[in-house]
Amino acid sequence: MTTQFENIYYGAGTDVGKIRFASSGMGWKQLEGDKTVTVSAADIKWIQWLRVARNFQLRIILKEGRRRETFDGFLRDDHDRIAALVKQHFSVTLEAKEISHKGWNWGATDVQGDDLAFLVSNRTAFELPLANIANSNIAGKTEVSLEFANADGGANGKKKARAVDELVEMRFYVPGTHTRDGDDEEPDEETTAAQAFHDMIKEKAEIGQVSGESIVVFKEVLVLTPRGRYDIDMFPTFMRFRGKTYDYKILYTSITRLFLLPKPDEIHVQFVVGLDPPIRQGQTRYPYLVMLFSRDEEMECELKLDEETIATKYNGALQQRYEQPMHEVVAAIFRGLSGNKIIAPSGFSGRDGHTGVKANLKAIQGELYLLGQSLIFVAKQPTLVDFSDIHQIVFSRVGGGMSHARTFDLKVSTKSGSEITFTSINKEEHEPIESYLKGKKVRTKNEMNDDMMSGVVAALSDEDEEMQSVASSGEEAPQPRSMNIDDDDSEDDEDFQASSSDGGSPTGSDSETDEPISDQSGDMEMVKAGKKKLTKKKSDVPGGKEGKDGAKAASASAKSAPKKKASEKKAGEKKAAGKKKDPSDDERPAKKKAKKA
C-alpha cells in the first residue's frame, strides 16, 4: 500500500512533483519531466520535520556519509499522517526540529553534515549547503565573505529560461581570536577568529583542496584582471585560480570566448577569457580574465592524461606533451578543455603593421583590436562589441575639428541605443580602420572633413566679428578737444595784469633773448598749433565715429586759424593800452583773485 502527496519540491529546485511512501522506501517524480529520486528504506537513519520557506520540509538523513535528501511543500496538517507512515514502513520516529524565529543576526555557526548552520539560542536560524559555496575570502580583519555558485549553472552549465532571485554572497562578522591546537613539534598558534572560520570553510567546502588530481598546473601566472599572480589548476570539468587573497573555482561551461591578442609593444601577448556568469570580488564583477605573457617565455609540460582519453574524450584537441611558448600552451589547453575556439586578429593591420591600436575609453588607456566578427578594447575591464550589434561607427576630429589635430575619435553606436567613444587614436590609423570596417559591411560615417571645414569657417567668422567689434566700439574712443578761445584758461589770461616792475622792456638779466615771448610773436602760435595736432592724433581712431568727428573738428579749426590770430592780436593790443593808461589799476587783479579764493 502506498500513500501519495502532491505539489512537493525536491531539494532547492523549483520543479514540482509528487512523492510516494511504501514499505520498500519512498520515491519522488517530477511532474513535467522524467527526473526521479528514490530512497531505500534500508538507507534511512532518521527523519526530521521542520518549518522552511516553502511550508514544511521532510529531511531524510541517510546512513552512508550522513548524506541527506530534502522534500519541501508539505502542509502542517500532513504531520500526523507522515509520522504514522514513517513509523509503520521504516520503524523511524519523526523528529520535529525547532527553528529560531527571532530574526537575530547574532549567533554561532556549526557544521552539521554537509551544511553550515547558523544558530540563535541553540536553535537553527538558517542553513547553507557547503557544496554551494564557491569561494571564501577575508574582507578585512574581522569579516569573512562567502560566495555561492550559480545554481542554474549546475553540473551541465545550462541556464534555465526562467529568471529567479538567488543568494550570491553572504558576509559574516567574526571578531576575537582563536587558538589552534598544536602537536609535539609545533606549539599552539593564536590567530584571528575570522581566519580560523575562513580556513574551516575552505576545508569543509573543499575550496582549494579538491578531490582528484589536476591535469596540469600553471605557476605564478600574471593576471591583470583581477590583478595579481595566481596558480591555475586545470581539472577535467573546472579550473581553480589560487591567489594570495582570493581563490576562484570556474567551470569550463561558464567560459564563453577565448582571445589571444598580441600587444603593440611586440613583447607581450594577452590572453582574454570571457566568463558568464562573471566572478566577483565583493561588489565588483569580472566578466573577463586577462592574462599577460611574454612572447619569449618558453614552457615544457606534460598532461596527466593517457593517449586513449585524449583521443576519445577530447577528440584529439589536446597533446600529451607541450614544448612551446607559454601563451600558446595555455591557450591550447584552455581550448581543449573548454571546447571553445581561440579568436585572434586576422586581416587588420595598423600603420606600423600591428594588430592592435592604442586608444582611450574615458580615462582608461588600452588597446583596440578589430577582429573577424567583433571589436574588443582590452584594459582593466575589457569591452566587446559584435559587428552585428553595431548600428554605425562615426569618425570625428578631437577638439571640434582642428585641422592640425594628431588624433581622432571613434564613436560606436549600437542598435540598442548605447554609445561607446574611443578617443586619442592616431590619425594615421584612420584609413586602415575605415577600410577594414567597410570591408566587414559595417556602416561608417566620416565627420573629420566636415569638422575641418567647420573649424575654418568658425575661425573666419571669429575674425569678422572681431573687426566688427572694433568698428562698433567707437563710443569708447576719446573725445576730441574743442579749440574754444573763451575757456577758463583764456579768462585767467585776461585777468592777469603785469606789475609795475614789468611795465617796460625786460633787462638783460631777465632774458637771454632780445625780444620777449608774447602774443605778438610767432612762438605762441607755434605752441597752439602743436596742441591742435596732438588733439587730432588722439581723436583719430580708424573706423570709429569719434575719430571721424575729430577729423572734421580739426579741419574746421584749421580753417578758422587766421581769424583767431587776428582776434588774438587785437586783444593783445587792448591789454597793452590798458596797462599804459592807468597804472593805479594794478591792484584790481589782486582784489578779483581774492574774491575768487
Number of C-alpha atoms within 10 A of each C-alpha: 5 12 12 12 16 14 14 22 23 23 14 11 11 10 16 18 21 18 22 15 21 18 15 13 18 19 16 23 20 18 15 9 10 7 11 14 12 13 16 14 19 11 15 20 16 18 21 16 19 15 19 14 8 13 12 18 22 23 19 21 19 19 13 10 9 13 14 18 15 15 21 23 21 22 13 10 8 11 16 10 10 18 17 15 20 21 12 13 15 22 14 17 15 21 14 13 11 13 16 16 11 9 8 11 12 12 13 15 15 12 16 13 15 17 17 19 20 20 20 20 12 12 16 19 20 15 16 15 16 21 15 17 22 22 25 27 23 19 17 10 14 16 19 22 20 21 22 20 21 16 17 17 16 13 10 12 17 12 12 10 7 6 8 8 5 11 10 15 18 12 15 17 15 18 12 10 14 15 12 12 10 10 8 6 6 8 10 12 10 12 13 16 20 25 19 17 19 20 16 15 21 20 13 17 22 16 22 18 11 12 8 8 11 18 15 18 16 15 12 13 16 16 19 17 18 21 13 15 17 23 18 21 19 22 19 15 13 16 21 22 18 19 16 9 11 15 20 22 19 21 23 22 21 18 21 17 18 22 19 19 23 23 22 17 9 10 11 16 21 20 22 24 19 19 20 17 20 15 20 16 16 14 6 10 13 19 20 25 21 24 22 19 20 15 17 13 11 13 15 11 15 13 18 12 16 10 13 11 12 17 13 9 11 15 11 14 14 21 18 13 13 18 12 15 16 21 22 19 19 16 18 17 19 21 18 17 20 20 16 15 15 17 16 16 18 11 9 18 18 16 15 11 9 16 22 25 22 19 25 19 18 10 7 13 17 20 20 24 26 23 21 15 11 15 16 18 23 25 18 17 18 19 15 14 16 13 20 12 13 20 17 16 21 17 21 23 25 19 13 14 20 17 16 8 14 13 19 23 22 22 18 20 17 18 12 9 8 10 14 15 16 21 22 17 19 16 14 14 17 20 11 14 19 19 13 16 16 12 9 13 11 15 14 18 13 15 13 21 14 13 19 19 14 15 17 14 12 12 12 12 12 12 12 11 12 12 12 12 11 13 15 13 12 16 11 10 15 15 17 23 16 13 17 10 11 8 10 10 9 12 11 10 9 13 14 15 19 15 11 11 8 10 13 9 11 15 11 9 7 9 11 10 11 10 10 14 12 11 16 15 12 10 13 13 14 11 10 11 13 11 12 18 11 12 19 20 14 15 23 21 19 12 15 19 19 20 22 16 14 24 18 14 18 22 12 12 16 13 11 10 14 11 9 13 14 11 10 14 13 12 13 15 12 10 15 13 10 12 17 10 9 9 13 9 12 15 11 13 15 14 11 11 12 9 8 7 6
